[in-house]
Amino acid sequence: MTVLLDSIDVQLLHELQRDADRSNVELARLVGLSPAATLHRVKRLKQSGVVTGIVARLDAAAAGFALQVYVAVTLQRHDDSSHRRFADAVRAMPEVISADWVTGETDAMLTVVAREIAELQRLLVRLSTRGGAARVMTLLRLEEMKSASPLPLEPTA
């Protein structure tokens, strides 16, 4: 369900996407509301599901993960049980930092981090043996071209 957003909501969301570490008082100053009104709006945006969490973005290489890899997976079987098995296996692997079901030639696209090749190899084997992957294609991430960007929001109300 789409949540109706006014111009203040959009401003708040833009500022939170740029830097969610700001104090509520600073956020209020930036959008021209009182701190109480700002806090109320942020709470409403969280409760509505527009804001799903506020986290720190880390530099994987600086944190010791020299390898960042995209992994395209095609499952052996395409039934509910196989999908659940694969999803459960992926959720149990902390090296998989994001995973999505996709359409096209593959079934799932994963983002994986590893400290070294041997660690990556072990993960790829686990995807096949525990996850039921029939085909696994890896793409080594060389360099960030564009970081995760704020959503291009516009008021809907």
N, C-alpha and C positions, 0 to 999 in steps of 0.2 A: 504494500500500500504506500503510495506517495504521500508524504507529509507536506502540507502547505507551508511555505517559507516566505516571510516578508523580508523587506530589505535589511532590517536589523538582524534577523536570523542569518541571512546570507553573509552579512558583515562579520558576525560572531564566528560562523563556521569558517570563513576565510582566514580570520585571525588565528583560530584554533589550529587550522591545518598548517599555517605558517610556523606557529610556535605555541604549542599547548602548555608550555612550562610557565607562561605568564601568570601573574597573580590575578585574582578576580578584580581587584581594584584597577590594575592596569588595563585589563580587558574592558572594563566599564568605561574608562577614560577614552579608549580607542573607538568605542561604538557610540559614545554619548549617552549612556544610561547610568543610573545609580548602580552601585555595587549589588544591592539587593535585587533589583530588576534583572541585572545581568546574570546573577546566580540562578534566579528563577528560570530564565530563558535557557541557560545551559542545562539545567536539570530537566526541563521539558524536552530539549533536543536529545538528551540521553534516554529518557523514558520512552520517547517516540521511536527510538531505534535509529535515528539519523546519525547520532554519535554512538558508535559501538564500543569505544574505548579510547583511552589516551595513553600512548606509549612513547618510549624513547626509540628513535631510530639509531641503530648501531652500524658502524663500519665493520663489515665482516672481516676484511683483511687485517685491519688494525686489531681486531679481537682474536687474531690467530687463525682464521679460516682462509687459507691461501687459495683454496679452490671454491668457486661458486659456479654451479652447474645447473643447467636446465635439463630436465629428464622427461622425455616423452614416452609414455607407457601405453602399450596395447595389451589388454587382458586376454588370457587364454579363453575364458568363457564370458558370456554376456548375460548373466542372470542376476537376480537380486542377491543371492547368496555370495556369488563371486565379487560383486561390487562391495558388499558389506565387508567381506574378508580383506579385500584390498584396502578399503578405507580404514579399517581397524589397524592393519599392518602399518600404513603410512602414519596414522596418528601416534603410533607407538615409537616412531623414529624421530628423535629430536633433531637430527641432521636435516630432515625435510622441514624447511621453514615456511613453505606455502605449497598448497596443492589444490588443483581445480579439475573438475570433470570438464572435458572439452568435446567439441564435435570435430569431425574430420577423420583423418587416417589414424589418429590415436585416441585413446579413451581418457587419458589424464595427463596433465602437465604439472610437473613438480619443480620447485626450486630447492636445491640441495646445497649445503655447505659441508666442506671437509677440510681437515688440516693437511692431509696428504693423500696421494693416489691410493694407497692401501686401504685407507678408511673409506674412500669413495667406492672402491671395488667391493668391499664387504657389504656396503649398503645396497649396491646394485644386485648382488647375489641374494640378499634378503628380500628385495622386491620380487624376484623371480620365485624363490622357494617359499616364502611366507605369504607374499601378496598375490601370487598367481599371475604374474606378468609373463606374457608370451614373447613380447618384444620390448626392448628398452633401448631408446636412442638418447645419447647424451650430447649436449651442446655446452662447451666450456665458455663461460662468460669472461670476456677479455677486459672490457672497460665499460663503465657506466656512461651511456650517451645522454640520458636524461633521468634524473631521479624521480621518485614517485611524486607526482604533482597533485596540487589541490584540485578538487573537482571544480569544473567551470560552472558554478552555481549562479542562478538568477532567481529573483523573487517569483513565487508562484501564487502568492495571495494578492 
